[in-house]
Amino acid sequence: MTFTPFVKESVAKFITEVEKGNFSQPSKITFEEFVKKWLKNYAEVELAPKTLSRYKDLLYARILPAFGDKRLEKIKPMDILEFYQSLRKDHKYVRLFKDGRRKEGKSGKLSEQTIRHHHRLISAIFQKAIKWNVFTGENPALHVDAPKVEKKKAACYDLDQIKMLLKVLKKEEFKNQAAVMIALTCGMRLGEVAGLEWQDINFEDGIIEIRQSAQYLSDRGVFTKTTKNESSKRKISANKALLDLLKAYQKDQQSKGFLCTDNTRLFVSWKGEPIVPNEISRWFTGFIRENKLPKLTFHGLRHTSATFLISQGMDIQTIAGRLGHSTSVTTQNIYSHFLKSKDQEAADLLDKAFTLDKPKTEKAKRDAK
């Protein structure tokens, strides 16, 4: 039998790959089988509880019903693209209950941001399969454009709105005043606020240390974890008004018998137990509505803190440090709109100060005659 040059070259290449140990037969493992390995050996070990819970929701509700029984090498870019298209209209999904039961339901179209979360997860799972040599092909998700998400301006209050907020806030109990003022003046995340303990407040030096975050899951209740990342562990200066408020709040809490050796949290439930973080945000939503203030989420206080500092000319590196961002680039990306506004103000100031001969207006020309 005579072989063509192409066949001879292919056979030679195959033999070389086998001799080098680089050849492996296509895996017959299904996507769901690999996901189980991914969950057990990676996700459940490395990921934060809330992140793991969110990923499981995405997997069991829509991703596994679409791809679970397919072999990894059979999933192509077009399959993923068609899956995203199905999420952009009414579709079926699977609801997973805490006891393991599953029930099929109907869902409306998902936002591009939510579809993007699905895309990132699918891509990450394939990348891990490639890294573990379970899958020898190319990551099909990398050949699909990630859903485009319109970048929204971070919702926050301007100075006049801040003054309106502070005016009505004085009527609230110390607990609520403290939560709002910590987020507003320190730029903390909700979980960081809820995770604060009295030992984190250094009244003498005027420093607040952020070292942990409180979170809640229905199957675990309230639990404490480390901050979002290493840069989120930080010490920031607190203003005098905040420190005075916290002293008053501490006395109020002690008078109610909430401050004890086994729980020194700033924010506790009526039982004296660590508060569910969302209780703070739910109260704040009602507070905004009842006082007819412009709509704002509790997280919007963090954005308000950052944008106020930008408006006052504070350098971006200092702002990034107070917010706990890993780099100032993150801060610049989130607050690019506000930074551009300040940049335009700088250009206007330069124009006003350094322009030698400004063109005369029509009125000025007439007056000169």
C-alpha positions as CSV (number, residue, x, y, z in Angstrom):
1,M,0.0,0.0,0.0
2,T,1.3,3.4,-1.0
3,F,0.8,6.4,1.3
4,T,0.7,10.0,0.2
5,P,3.2,12.4,1.7
6,F,0.5,14.0,3.8
7,V,-0.5,10.6,5.4
8,K,3.2,9.8,6.0
9,E,3.8,13.1,7.7
10,S,0.7,12.7,9.9
11,V,1.7,9.2,11.0
12,A,5.2,10.4,11.8
13,K,3.8,13.3,13.8
14,F,1.5,10.9,15.7
15,I,4.4,8.5,16.5
16,T,6.5,11.4,17.8
17,E,3.7,12.7,20.0
18,V,3.2,9.2,21.5
19,E,7.0,8.8,22.1
20,K,7.1,12.2,23.8
21,G,4.1,11.2,26.0
22,N,2.1,14.2,24.7
23,F,-0.7,12.2,23.1
24,S,-3.8,11.2,25.0
25,Q,-7.1,9.9,23.6
26,P,-10.0,12.3,23.7
27,S,-11.7,12.1,27.1
28,K,-15.2,10.6,27.2
29,I,-16.0,12.5,30.4
30,T,-19.2,14.5,30.3
31,F,-19.4,18.2,31.3
32,E,-21.4,17.3,34.5
33,E,-18.9,14.6,35.5
34,F,-16.1,17.0,35.3
35,V,-18.1,19.7,37.1
36,K,-18.4,17.3,40.0
37,K,-14.6,16.9,40.1
38,W,-14.2,20.7,39.7
39,L,-16.5,21.3,42.7
40,K,-14.9,18.7,44.9
41,N,-11.2,19.3,44.1
42,Y,-11.2,23.1,43.5
43,A,-14.3,25.1,44.1
44,E,-15.2,23.7,47.5
45,V,-11.6,24.0,48.7
46,E,-10.5,27.4,47.2
47,L,-13.6,29.6,46.8
48,A,-15.3,31.7,49.4
49,P,-18.6,30.3,50.6
50,K,-20.8,32.9,49.0
51,T,-18.9,32.7,45.6
52,L,-19.3,28.9,45.7
53,S,-23.0,29.2,46.5
54,R,-23.5,31.6,43.5
55,Y,-21.6,29.3,41.2
56,K,-23.7,26.3,42.2
57,D,-26.8,28.3,41.5
58,L,-25.6,29.1,38.0
59,L,-24.5,25.5,37.3
60,Y,-27.6,23.7,38.6
61,A,-30.2,26.2,37.3
62,R,-29.1,26.6,33.7
63,I,-25.6,25.4,32.7
64,L,-25.8,21.7,33.6
65,P,-29.3,21.3,32.1
66,A,-27.9,22.7,28.9
67,F,-24.5,20.9,28.8
68,G,-24.4,18.3,31.6
69,D,-24.8,15.2,29.5
70,K,-22.5,16.3,26.7
71,R,-18.9,15.1,26.5
72,L,-16.4,18.0,26.9
73,E,-15.0,17.7,23.4
74,K,-18.5,17.8,21.9
75,I,-19.2,21.2,23.3
76,K,-18.5,23.8,20.5
77,P,-18.5,27.6,20.4
78,M,-21.8,27.6,18.6
79,D,-23.4,25.5,21.3
80,I,-22.3,28.1,23.9
81,L,-23.5,31.0,21.7
82,E,-26.9,29.4,21.2
83,F,-27.1,28.8,25.0
84,Y,-26.6,32.5,25.6
85,Q,-29.2,33.4,23.0
86,S,-31.7,31.1,24.9
87,L,-31.0,33.1,28.1
88,R,-32.0,36.3,26.3
89,K,-35.6,35.2,26.1
90,D,-38.1,33.4,28.2
91,H,-36.7,30.0,29.1
92,K,-36.9,27.0,31.5
93,Y,-34.6,26.7,34.5
94,V,-34.1,24.2,37.4
95,R,-34.5,25.4,40.9
96,L,-32.4,23.6,43.5
97,F,-33.7,23.4,47.1
98,K,-31.6,23.1,50.2
99,D,-32.7,19.4,50.7
100,G,-31.4,18.5,47.2
101,R,-34.8,18.5,45.5
102,R,-35.0,20.1,42.0
103,K,-38.0,21.7,40.4
104,E,-38.3,23.0,36.9
105,G,-39.6,26.5,36.5
106,K,-39.9,29.3,34.0
107,S,-37.7,32.4,33.8
108,G,-37.8,35.6,31.9
109,K,-34.8,36.8,29.9
110,L,-31.6,37.4,31.9
111,S,-29.5,40.6,31.8
112,E,-26.3,40.7,29.9
113,Q,-24.4,41.1,33.2
114,T,-25.9,37.8,34.4
115,I,-25.2,36.0,31.1
116,R,-21.6,37.3,31.4
117,H,-21.4,35.6,34.8
118,H,-22.4,32.3,33.1
119,H,-19.8,32.9,30.4
120,R,-17.0,33.5,32.9
121,L,-17.9,30.3,34.8
122,I,-18.1,28.1,31.7
123,S,-14.7,29.4,30.5
124,A,-13.1,28.9,33.9
125,I,-14.3,25.3,34.1
126,F,-12.9,24.5,30.7
127,Q,-9.6,26.2,31.6
128,K,-9.3,23.9,34.6
129,A,-10.1,20.9,32.6
130,I,-7.3,21.8,30.2
131,K,-4.9,22.5,33.1
132,W,-5.7,19.1,34.7
133,N,-5.2,17.3,31.3
134,V,-8.8,16.1,31.3
135,F,-9.5,18.0,28.1
136,T,-7.0,18.3,25.4
137,G,-8.8,20.6,23.0
138,E,-9.2,24.4,23.0
139,N,-11.5,26.2,25.4
140,P,-14.7,26.7,23.3
141,A,-15.7,29.7,25.5
142,L,-12.7,31.6,24.3
143,H,-14.1,31.6,20.8
144,V,-17.3,33.2,21.9
145,D,-17.5,36.9,22.5
146,A,-18.3,37.7,26.1
147,P,-21.7,39.4,26.5
148,K,-21.2,43.1,26.4
149,V,-22.3,45.0,29.5
150,E,-22.9,48.7,29.5
151,K,-20.8,50.4,32.1
152,K,-23.0,52.3,34.4
153,K,-22.1,55.3,36.4
154,A,-21.7,54.4,40.1
155,A,-24.9,55.7,41.9
156,C,-24.1,58.2,44.7
157,Y,-25.1,61.4,46.3
158,D,-23.8,64.9,45.7
159,L,-22.9,67.3,48.5
160,D,-26.4,68.7,48.7
161,Q,-28.0,65.3,48.9
162,I,-25.4,64.2,51.6
163,K,-26.6,67.2,53.7
164,M,-30.2,66.1,53.3
165,L,-29.3,62.6,54.4
166,L,-27.3,63.8,57.5
167,K,-30.2,66.0,58.6
168,V,-32.8,63.2,58.8
169,L,-30.2,60.7,60.0
170,K,-29.9,62.5,63.3
171,K,-33.4,61.2,64.2
172,E,-32.4,57.6,64.0
173,E,-31.0,55.4,66.8
174,F,-27.2,55.2,67.3
175,K,-26.9,51.8,65.7
176,N,-28.3,53.0,62.4
177,Q,-26.4,56.3,62.5
178,A,-23.2,54.5,63.1
179,A,-23.7,52.0,60.2
180,V,-24.4,54.9,57.7
181,M,-21.6,57.1,58.9
182,I,-19.0,54.3,58.8
183,A,-19.9,53.5,55.2
184,L,-20.1,57.1,54.2
185,T,-16.9,58.4,55.8
186,C,-14.8,55.2,55.5
187,G,-16.0,53.8,52.2
188,M,-16.5,50.3,53.7
189,R,-18.4,47.5,52.0
190,L,-21.6,46.2,53.7
191,G,-20.0,43.0,54.9
192,E,-17.0,44.9,56.3
193,V,-19.3,47.2,58.3
194,A,-21.3,44.2,59.7
195,G,-18.0,42.4,60.5
196,L,-16.5,45.2,62.7
197,E,-15.8,44.5,66.3
198,W,-15.0,47.0,69.0
199,Q,-11.4,45.9,69.2
200,D,-11.1,47.2,65.6
201,I,-11.8,50.7,66.7
202,N,-8.7,52.5,68.1
203,F,-10.2,55.6,69.7
204,E,-6.8,56.8,71.0
205,D,-5.1,56.9,67.6
206,G,-8.3,57.5,65.5
207,I,-7.8,54.3,63.4
208,I,-10.3,51.7,62.3
209,E,-9.0,48.3,61.2
210,I,-10.8,46.3,58.6
211,R,-9.8,42.6,58.9
212,Q,-12.9,40.5,58.3
213,S,-16.3,40.5,56.7
214,A,-19.7,39.2,57.8
215,Q,-21.7,37.2,55.3
216,Y,-25.0,35.2,55.3
217,L,-26.1,32.0,53.5
218,S,-29.5,30.4,54.2
219,D,-27.9,27.0,55.0
220,R,-25.1,28.5,57.2
221,G,-26.6,31.6,58.8
222,V,-24.2,34.4,59.6
223,F,-20.5,33.6,59.3
224,T,-17.3,35.5,59.3
225,K,-14.6,35.3,56.6
226,T,-11.5,37.2,55.7
227,T,-11.8,40.3,53.6
228,K,-12.4,40.2,49.9
229,N,-8.6,40.2,49.2
230,E,-5.3,41.0,51.0
231,S,-5.5,44.6,50.0
232,S,-9.0,44.8,51.7
233,K,-7.3,44.2,55.0
234,R,-6.5,47.8,55.9
235,K,-6.3,50.5,58.6
236,I,-7.8,53.8,57.8
237,S,-8.1,57.1,59.7
238,A,-11.5,58.0,61.1
239,N,-12.7,61.6,61.5
240,K,-13.5,63.0,64.9
241,A,-17.3,63.2,64.4
242,L,-17.4,59.5,63.6
243,L,-15.3,58.6,66.6
244,D,-17.5,60.6,68.9
245,L,-20.6,58.9,67.4
246,L,-19.0,55.5,68.0
247,K,-18.2,56.3,71.6
248,A,-21.9,57.3,72.2
249,Y,-23.0,54.1,70.4
250,Q,-20.7,51.9,72.5
251,K,-22.2,53.3,75.7
252,D,-25.7,52.8,74.3
253,Q,-24.9,49.2,73.4
254,Q,-23.3,48.5,76.9
255,S,-26.4,49.9,78.6
256,K,-28.5,47.4,76.7
257,G,-26.2,44.5,77.8
258,F,-25.1,43.6,74.2
259,L,-21.4,44.0,74.8
260,C,-20.1,40.7,76.2
261,T,-16.9,38.7,76.0
262,D,-18.0,36.2,73.3
263,N,-19.4,38.8,70.9
264,T,-17.9,42.2,70.5
265,R,-19.6,43.1,67.2
266,L,-20.6,46.7,66.7
267,F,-23.8,45.6,65.0
268,V,-25.9,42.9,66.6
269,S,-29.5,41.6,66.4
270,W,-32.1,42.2,69.2
271,K,-30.8,39.0,70.7
272,G,-27.2,40.3,70.8
273,E,-26.1,38.0,68.0
274,P,-24.1,39.1,65.0
275,I,-26.4,40.9,62.6
276,V,-27.4,39.5,59.2
277,P,-25.7,42.1,56.8
278,N,-28.8,42.5,54.7
279,E,-30.7,43.7,57.7
280,I,-28.6,46.9,57.5
281,S,-29.3,47.4,53.8
282,R,-33.0,46.6,54.2
283,W,-33.3,49.2,56.9
284,F,-31.4,51.7,54.8
285,T,-33.7,51.2,51.8
286,G,-36.8,51.8,54.0
287,F,-35.1,54.9,55.6
288,I,-34.4,56.4,52.2
289,R,-38.0,55.8,51.1
290,E,-39.7,57.1,54.3
291,N,-37.7,60.3,54.2
292,K,-38.3,60.8,50.5
293,L,-34.6,61.0,49.7
294,P,-33.2,60.3,46.2
295,K,-33.0,56.5,45.6
296,L,-29.7,55.0,46.9
297,T,-28.5,51.6,48.0
298,F,-26.4,51.1,51.1
299,H,-23.5,50.3,48.8
300,G,-24.1,53.7,47.2
301,L,-22.7,55.2,50.4
302,R,-19.3,53.7,49.6
303,H,-19.5,55.2,46.1
304,T,-20.5,58.6,47.7
305,S,-17.4,58.5,49.9
306,A,-15.1,57.9,47.0
307,T,-16.7,60.5,44.6
308,F,-16.7,63.1,47.4
309,L,-12.9,62.6,47.9
310,I,-12.4,62.8,44.1
311,S,-14.4,66.1,44.0
312,Q,-12.1,67.5,46.7
313,G,-9.0,66.7,44.8
314,M,-7.8,63.7,46.9
315,D,-5.2,61.6,45.1
316,I,-6.4,58.4,43.6
317,Q,-3.9,56.2,45.4
318,T,-5.1,57.4,48.8
319,I,-8.7,56.8,47.8
320,A,-7.9,53.3,46.5
321,G,-6.2,52.5,49.9
322,R,-9.3,53.6,51.9
323,L,-11.6,51.6,49.7
324,G,-9.4,48.5,49.9
325,H,-8.8,48.2,46.1
326,S,-5.9,46.0,45.1
327,T,-4.6,48.8,42.7
328,S,-5.5,52.3,41.9
329,V,-6.4,51.1,38.4
330,T,-9.5,49.4,39.9
331,T,-10.5,52.7,41.4
332,Q,-9.9,54.6,38.2
333,N,-12.1,52.1,36.2
334,I,-15.0,52.3,38.7
335,Y,-14.9,56.1,39.0
336,S,-13.7,57.0,35.5
337,H,-16.8,59.2,34.9
338,F,-16.0,61.3,37.9
339,L,-12.3,61.4,37.2
340,K,-13.1,62.7,33.7
341,S,-15.2,65.5,35.2
342,K,-12.4,66.5,37.4
343,D,-10.0,66.4,34.5
344,Q,-12.3,68.8,32.5
345,E,-12.4,71.1,35.5
346,A,-8.6,71.1,35.5
347,A,-8.6,72.0,31.8
348,D,-11.1,74.8,32.3
349,L,-8.9,76.2,35.1
350,L,-5.9,76.2,32.9
351,D,-7.8,77.8,30.1
352,K,-8.9,80.6,32.4
353,A,-5.5,81.1,34.0
354,F,-3.1,80.8,31.0
355,T,-5.0,82.1,27.9
356,L,-3.4,85.3,26.8
357,D,-5.6,86.7,24.2
358,K,-9.2,85.5,24.4
359,P,-11.4,86.1,21.3
360,K,-13.6,89.1,21.8
361,T,-17.4,88.5,21.9
362,E,-19.6,90.5,19.6
363,K,-20.7,92.7,22.5
364,A,-17.1,93.4,23.3
365,K,-16.4,94.4,19.7
366,R,-19.3,96.8,19.7
367,D,-18.3,98.3,23.0
368,A,-14.8,98.9,21.6
369,K,-16.0,101.0,18.7
